[in-house]
Structures are given as C-alpha cells and as structure tokens.
C-alpha cells in the first residue's frame, strides 16, 4: 500500500506541474497583460505603469517569468493579486472554504441521492417505478447545469420564495443571529447551489448503481444468502450493496473535476462567494496570478480526490491488492 500511495503521489506532483505550466502558457498567449487596463487609463501616468511592470517582473522574458513562477509556486507563493491588492493566496484562501462546503454538499447529493435511487431501481427493475426514475434521471443528466440552476432559482427562489437565491449568508442579519440560526441560514443559502451542482451527478450515479445492482443480485452468493433465510434487508445492505458499490467508487474520483468545473457556473448563477466566482472575476480583470493559483489548487484537489478513490477501491476490493 505504501508503494502504491507513493507512486500515486509522484503522479500527482507531475499532473499539478503540467496544469500550472499549461495555465501559465495559455495566459501568456492571451493579448495584453494584467496592467493593460491601467495603461489605457488617462488618469495613470505611463511612467507609473512601467514602474509597476518592472516591479512585478512583467517586462522580463517569458522564460524568466516562467522560472520565477515555478520557484514561487514551489514555495507556496502564488503571486500578487492586482485586482484584490493583496497576495493571491490570501484571496483564494478566503474563498476556498465556501467552495469546499459547496462541493461537499454536492457530493452528498450526488452519491446519497444517486446510490439510493440506483438501489431502488435495481431492486425493482422493469417496474413502472424503474421506468419513471430512469426517465427522470436521464432528463436531469441531459440538462446543462447553468440552465438547471436558473430554473431552480426562478422556481424556488423567485416564484415560491422558499429559499434565498444568492450569497452564502444573509448579509443584513447574519451577525446578529444565534449559532443555530446562523447554521440554518447558511443551509438555506447552500441548498439551491448544492442541489444544482449535485443533481446531474446523482442522475449519472443512479444509472451506474442500477446496473451494478442488477449484476450483483443475480450472483450465486445472493441466492445463497436468501436460501439461508436472511432477511431481505440484510441481503440487500450487507451483501448486494457492498459489492455493487465498487463500480461507483470509480465515479467518486471522476466527480471531483466535474464538481470543480461546475462550481464556476453554479457560483456565478447564485453569486456564491467561492473560488469559481473568484476565478471568473479574475479572468475578466486579467488577474493572472489568481487564475493560475486557483487552477493549481483545483488540480491538487482533483488528484487528491482520485487518490482517495483509488485507496478506497483497494480497501474494498481485495482482488486489486492481490493483483499488485
């Protein structure tokens, strides 16, 4: 197991390095630089702009900027945010908890709802319930995430007014609320973004889980368990579901890049103050160090998520350990 984890960590470092390099090169190919908007302003003297370019090393050759960028990145220095007027890591750090909270809630929706629906479909294969759930899951899976977010926002936020439509908390009364009321306020603001981000993944998970359940419940060990007189609940939860979860664990690793990509759209639709919205604003403002820092941090989270999925798969499936 230690050699396996070490090999995966080396791969993770290589992937993060490639992501950081590609992000840096793509931003260099974009027209202008972070100070282009400042240089076009008549209110800022040209000498001041040139002085800022020299101070931030933007006047140096690309290769020199790249080497300096890698050196800073190795020390955990993401650079300086021109838009936020503070270190880029500080800007990302302040938004990171909101993104992690949204991603965690979306994961619960994706796998909690998806596995539950998949098991229900697998146990009732061919029934009307299975047909209806299959139609609903296919429809949701085919829906663009930003469109689903807008529909939920208009339905539950504007029409029914059950849930807030923007932000992470109520900026007016949040500080005056009790701890319990603050938690409830945050849950209400989190519900629509989390459901929007997790619903499409739940639809995909349900289809995988249904197929896995259909495959497992036809196995001999399930018939043997039933022949021994075990309760159906025990057969399903202890024997069928445990073995049917193995294919779904693969989706756990794949869910991270999809969730992080989806947060950009969901956070924009719901004005959720996370890394996705920060990155979009940084792209519009040509705040390159925030963009590269967010990309590298997203790559780190993705590779760690895939590493966790690989470890879970090896723990739950002894055949993978024997093959190694």
N, C-alpha and C positions, 0 to 999 in steps of 0.2 A: 504493500500500500504506500509506503514512504517513497519508493522509487517512482511509482505511478504519479503521486502528487507532485514530486519534484519535476518530472518530465512535463506535466501539465503547466506548472508554474513557469518553466522556461518557455513554453509555447505562448503563455500569456504575456510574458515580457516582450517577446518578438511581435505579437499582434499589437500591443499598445504602441511599440516603437513605430510600426508601419502606419498605424492610424494617425499618430502625431505627425509623421513625415508627410503623409498624403494631405492632411489638413493644412499643414504649413505651405506646401507647394500649391495647392488649389487657391489659397488665399493670396499667395504671391502672384498668381496668374490673373487674379481679378484686377480690373482697372482701378487706378488710384491707390491711395494708402490711407491709414487711419486719420491723417491730418488734412486730407483733401478738402473736406468741407470747411475746415478752419482757414485753409489757404485761400479759398474762394471768397471769404468774407472780407468786405472792405473795412471792417472795424478792427481787424487784427493786422498789424504791420507785417510785411513779408519777412523782415529780419527776425521777428519773434517766432514765426512758423519754422524758419530754417534752423533756428536755435533749438526748437523742440525736436526737430528731426534728428539733429546731431545728438541731442541728449538721450533719445530713445534708440539710437543706432539705426534709424530708418534710412540714413544716407549711405550706409555701408553696403558692400556687395552681398548678393543673396546668399552665397556660400558662407560668408562670415556671419550673417544673421542666423543662418540655419545652425551653425556650430554653436553659437551663443545660445540659441533657443534650446538645443538639446542639453547643453550644460546646465542651463537654468531649470529645465524640466527634470533633470536627474536629481537636482537639489530640492525639488518640490516647489520651485518658483515659476508660476505661470505667467509672470509679467505684470504689466501695469494696465489697468482699465482706463482708457481715455474717456469713456462715457461716464463711468461711475466715479472717476477721480480718486481711485484707491487701488490697492493690489487686486489683480483679477481673482486670486484665490479667495479673498475676502468677499467679493461679490458672489462668487459661486457658492461659497460656504454658507452664506446667509439664505440662499435659495434651495440648497441641497436637501435639508430636512423636509421641506414641503414636497419635493419630487419623490423622495423615498417613501413618505407617507402615502402619497397618491399611488405609487407603484405597488406598495404592499397591499393597500386596499383593493387595487385592481387585480392583484394576484389571488386574493381571497375570492373575489367574484369569479375570476377565470376558472380556478380549479375547484373551488367549493361548489359553485353552481354547475360547472361543466361536468364534474365527476358524478354529482347527484343525478343530473338529467341523463347522462350516459348509462348509469346503472339502471335507472328506471326504464329506459328504452330497451336495454339489453335483456332485462327480465320479462319484458312484455313485447318482444319482437313480433312484428306482424299485426299487432293490435291497432285500434284506432288511436289510442294514446301515443303509440310509437310513431304513427303516421303524422299526427299533428305536431308532435315535438320535433320530428325530422324536418317538417316544412318550416316551422318557426326558426329552428337553428340555422337552416340553410339560408333563410331570408336575412337573418341578422348577420350571418357571416359574409353575405354579399353586399352589405351596406357599408359605405365609406364611413370612417369613424367621425369625421368632422360633421357629416350630414346627420348621423345618429345623434351627435351631441347637440346640434341645433334643434332637432326635433324634440329631444327630451327637455331642452331648455325652454322651448316655446310651450310645451305641454305642461310640465310640472312646475316651471318657474313663472311663466307669464300668464298662462290660462288658469291653471288650478291654484297657483301661488302656494304650493305646498313646501317648496324648497327654494333657498336662495340661488341666484343664477351667476354670481361672480364672487371672486375673492376667496380667501381661506377662513376668514372670520368676519364678524360684523365690526367695522372699524369704529362705530359710534359707541356701542355699549359693551364691547367685549371686555375691556379692562375693569369695568365695574361689576362684572358677573362673578358668581362664586365658581370654584373649581369645577364642580359638577355641571353647572350651567355653561361654563366655557367649553368643557368637553362636548356637551350636547350641541353647542353652536358650531364647533368645528366638524362634528359628524354630519350635521345638516349641510354645511358647505361642501363637505367631501363627497356626499352621496352621488350627486349627478356626475361629477367628473370621474369618479371611480367606476360607476356603473357603465358610463360611456366607454371608458378605456378597457374595462374587463369583459363587457358583454360579447364582443366579437371573438375574443379568445375563448370565452366559455362555450360559444357555439362550436368552435373547432374542437375543443377538448371533449365536448359531449359526443361528437361523431367518432372520435378516436376511442373514447371509453366504451361506447356502444359496441363497436367492432371487437374490442378486446374482450368485453364481457361475453359476447356471442361465441367467441372462440374458446373461452375458458369453461363456460358452463356445459360444453359438450365433451369435456375431457373425462377420462375414466375416474380420476380421483374425486371428481364432484359426484359422480354416480355412486362411488363407494361411500362417500360421506353421507349421502342421503340414505343409502342402504343400511348404514349403521344406526339410523334413527335420529340423527342430529336434527335439531330444529332448523327450519329454512333460514331463519335469521343468522344462525351460526354458520351455516354453509355459505351464505352469500358474503357475510362480512369477514369471516376468518379464513375462508378458503378461496372463494371465487374472486372477491375484490382485491385481495392482496396480490394475487398473481396477475390480475387484469390491470393493475396499476403500473406494471413495469413499462409497457409502451408509452404510457402517459408521462412518465418521468422524463423521457426524451423531450417532450414538449416544454417541460419546465425550463430546460436550458435555452430552448428556442424562444421562450416567452420574453426573456429579458430584452433582446434587441427590438422586438416588436413593441413592447411596453414603452421603452425609452423613445422609440420613434413616434409612438402615438402620443406621448406626453407633449410633444411640440405642438400638435394640433389641438389636443384637449385643453392644455393650459392656455392656449390662445383664445379658444372659444369661450372658456369660462373665466378668463382673466385670473387663472390660478397662479400665484406668485412662486413659480418653481424654476428649475433650470431650463426647461423647454422655452418658456416665455422669455427668460433672460437671454437665451441664445438667439431667438428670433430678433429681439430688440438689438442685440449686439451686432447681428448681421446687417440690419438696417443702418445702424450707426457706425459700421465699419470698425467695431471694437474687436480687433483681430485676436488679441490675447485672451479675451473672454471666450471667443469662439473656439480657439484651439484648446484652451483649458477645459471647457465643457466637453469637447469631443474626446479628449484623452481620458477624462474622468468617466464618461459614458462607456468607453472601451474597457476600462478597468472593471466597471460593474458588470458588463456583459461577460467578460472572460471569467470573472469570479462566479457568476451565476451558472455558466456552463461547467465550471469545475465542480461546483456543488452538485449539479445534476449527475455528473459522471460518478462522483463519490457515492451518491445515493443509489445509483444503479448497481454499482459493485457491491454495496452492502446488502441490497435486497435480492440480488440475483447471484447466487454462489457460482454459477457457470462462468461468469466473467472473471472471477478470481481464479478459477481452475484453468481457464484459457491463458491467463497471464503467467 
